[in-house]
């Protein structure tokens, strides 16, 4: 072992120890590892920041934006309500998510399948009051397993097919991977559903301030129009769209104030007084296509500039003691009052007649340019920024079309994944699915910095010859094993190497070694090549070996050491199932 190889192994080993120690945030650890690698000379100056231009960073950042656009559109919530209205069990929800992600991953890029279903996981977690961390890591692992089922499901399968053609003159076909891959998918998904409790319950630390500021209940109102889907429906069906977060306090019909009986039939012109969280109110109003309080967003000159924010009425505010009707906010300022929360009091008056008090928390809708000046002039204190969708315009099918176009073009091989997803993220901005000011809130900066710093560090295994050294050790041990042991060793080594090389690079390094080893022992190479592809596509131990694992790290609030808790037993199962399945489908003699 040369000094450079020893330094590469030492830096990566030290980095992994600090990651597991978890005393410092992962992006800081990765940057320190990069600086140390530069200092000891294994990363040259000109390669220090090469990770920032790597496709993986672009793919992860773009996928976060695309996923946020799909979530913001509301189409996910509508799909859940329509097709799975009564899915309340965690096991049932997990089964649906994992099966859909795994099947989609067989035909589209697994990170695309994961990006589609992440908003559904957030909806499910909110619906039954569980942390999203219970869903996201199993979904990432299901996406990785599902990609093993077809030639196009994951990059290692594509690369190993090409290498088989170079070695034997025949490449693997589209569905040559299916029997073994489907077997692994069935076993893996069953394990993830049964043992999901191994995933630690985490919370996204970035949400802590939002949750601390969130009020228990807002009062709002909405009107049934001729365009509403609520016409002729019972009140319970409409409030049910809020998943238990919204209740009706009254129905106003012409001059009558009616009791909010659940079986009350709604008519055009009815105004419903509602109480609930901003998210619940938004689901009810947008889901039933009700007209929110005040003027509608469509009446604004530029509806793409419309936003909603929360603010507190200060003790010296000029709004104290005045009603919305007296203020004529929309006519004078172009601002709507959508909801009010008053601590310790249930509000039963209509918003237009309600007199505001110091300490009231209000949801105001208006343009991004007019709201800050209004808050300053009238003595209102904005709460910490968080997304309030109540009353904001959305285009439900545009993000779905954008995502479909991106996945279709990448699956057909028209553009690389990085280009496809970058274009999709850009389209989300161009078509105003995500407002420009909210763009960088969708991107998890620490995750991208960690990836960019780690790429040149992990590449030191290749540049110093460390990967070739591993290959020599592998050949020495494998030559003394029975066929199934040698096959298992190839598989385990590919699993162990892929966090430090990307999965395609792992195949490029390991596949020739596996083929040469098989030929030296007079074995057919197919099973060994397949083992390399499975190992390279099955990184369940770290958040850095595959972009799917990285994608869920921030939203799930996971720590580096959380991945082996579920991933290690899953890896063992993959090994135990893969070896006999490969020997059955691809005999080595």
Residue, then its C-alpha position, 0 to 999 in steps of 0.5 A: x500500500x502506497x502512502x497516497x492510498x493509506x492517506x485516502x483510506x485514512x481520511x475516508x475512515x476518519x470522516x465516516x467515524x465523525x459522521x457516525x459520532x454525529x457531533x457536527x452537522x454533515x455538511x461541515x464534516x464533509x467540508x473538513x474532509x475535503x480540506x484535509x484531503x487537499x492538505x495531505x495532497x490526495x485531492x489536487x487544487x484544481x479538483x477541489x471544487x469539481x463536486x459542485x459541477x457534478x451531475x449528482x448535485x444537479x439531480x438532487x437539487x432539481x428533484x427537491x424543486x420538482x417535488x416541492x412543485x408537485x406538493x404545492x400544486x395540490x394534485x397529490x392531495x386530490x389524488x389521495x382523496x379520490x382514490x384512497x379516502x380511507x387509508x388511515x393505517x401506517x402499514x397500509x399507507x407504507x404498502x401503497x407508497x413502497x409498491x408504487x415507488x418500486x414499480x415506477x422505479x423499474x421503468x423510470x429513474x428511481x429518483x424520479x419515482x421517489x420525487x413523485x411520491x414524496x409529497x404523498x408521504x407528507x400528506x399521509x404523515x400529516x393525516x395520521x400525525x406521524x413524522x415523515x421520517x417513518x415513510x421517507x427512508x423505506x421509500x428511498x430503499x424501495x426505489x433502489x430495490x425497484x430499479x433492479x428489476x429492468x435494464x433501464x431501472x438503474x445505472x448499474x444495470x445499464x453499465x453492466x449490460x454494456x460490459x457484458x457485451x464487451x466481454x461476451x459479445x452479448x448484452x443483457x436484455x431489458x428483462x434479463x434482470x426481472x426474475x432476480x430483481x422482482x424477487x428482491x423487490x418482493x422480499x425487500x418491500x415485505x421487510x420494509x413494511x414489517x420492520x419500518x419501526x427500525x427507522x428512528x423517529x426524526x423531525x426536520x430541524x428546519x421546521x422547529x420554528x414554524x411548529x413553535x409559532x403555529x396557532x391551534x385554530x384560525x377562523x375563516x369563511x368561504x362561499x359556495x359558488x356555481x363553480x364549487x364541487x360542494x354544491x348539493x353535497x353535505x357539509x360533512x363531506x366538505x369539512x372532511x377534506x380537512x382531514x379532521x383539522x377543520x370544523x364548521x361553526x355556522x352556515x349563512x344562507x341569505x339572511x339566515x344563520x344556520x346550525x352546522x349540522x353534518x348532513x346539511x346540504x349546501x347550496x350556491x351562495x351559502x357562506x360557511x364559517x370555518x375553524x382550523x389550521x391554515x393547511x386544513x382550511x386550504x385543503x377544504x377551500x381548494x378541494x371544494x373550490x370554494x371562494x375564500x373571504x374577500x376578493x378572489x386571487x384571480x381578481x388581482x392584476x398579477x395572480x402569480x404575485x399573490x401570496x399569503x402571510x401570517x402577522x400579529x396585530x401589535x399593541x400600537x397597531x392602527x388596526x386595533x378596534x377596526x373591522x375589515x369592512x371599516x378598513x376596506x382593505x381590498x379596495x384601498x390596499x388590494x389586501x384580503x383578510x383570509x383568517x384570524x386567530x385569537x388566543x383562548x377565544x372562539x370567533x363566531x362573527x363574520x370576518x368583515x364584521x370582526x373588530x381586530x384586537x392586539x395579539x390577534x394573528x391574521x392571515x393576509x393575502x396580497x401582492x409580494x410588493x404591497x404586503x411588507x409596506x402595509x405591515x410596517x405602516x399599520x404596526x403588524x409583526x410578520x411571523x417567521x416565514x413559512x409557506x401559507x397556501x390558503x388563498x394562493x393560486x395554483x395550477x394543478x396539472x402543470x407540475x404533473x405535465x412537467x414531471x411526466x415530460x422530464x421522466x419520459x425524455x430521460x427514460x427514452x434516452x433523449x436527455x441525461x437525467x441531470x438535464x431532464x430534471x434541471x429543465x423540469x425545475x426551471x419549468x416549475x419557475x418559468x410557469x410560476x408553479x413555485x414563486x421565485x422568492x420560494x425557490x431556494x427554500x425548496x433546495x436543501x443547501x446543507x445536503x448539496x454542500x455535503x455532496x459537492x464536498x464528498x465527491x472529490x474526497x470519495x474519488x481519491x480511492x480511484x485516483x490513488x489506486x485504492x480501488x485496484x488494491x481492493x480488487x487484489x485483496x478480493x481476488x486473493x480471498x475469492x479464489x479460496x472460496x466455493x462458488x456461492x462464497x465467491x459470488x457473495x464476496x463480489x456482491x458484498x464488496x460492490x455494496x461496500x465500495x459504492x458509497x465511495x464511488x458512485x454506483x456506475x463507477x463501482x460497476x466500471x471498477x468491479x465488473x471487469x474484476x468479477x468477470x476476470x475472476x470468473x473466467x480464471x476459475x472456468x465459471x460463466x461470468x453472468x452471475x458475477x456481473x449481475x452480482x456487481x450490478x445488484x451490489x452497486x445498486x443497493x446502498x442502504x448503509x449511507x446517505x451519500x452512496x445514492x442520490x435517493x438516500x441523499x434526497x430524503x435525508x433533509x426532509x426526514x431529519x435523518x442522521x448519518x448513523x440512522x441509515x444502517x439501522x434499517x439498511x444493514x438488515x436489509x443488506x443482509x437479506x439482499x445478499x441471502x436472497x440474491x446469491x441462490x437466485x443468481x445461481x438458479x437463473x444464471x448457472x455458473x457452470 
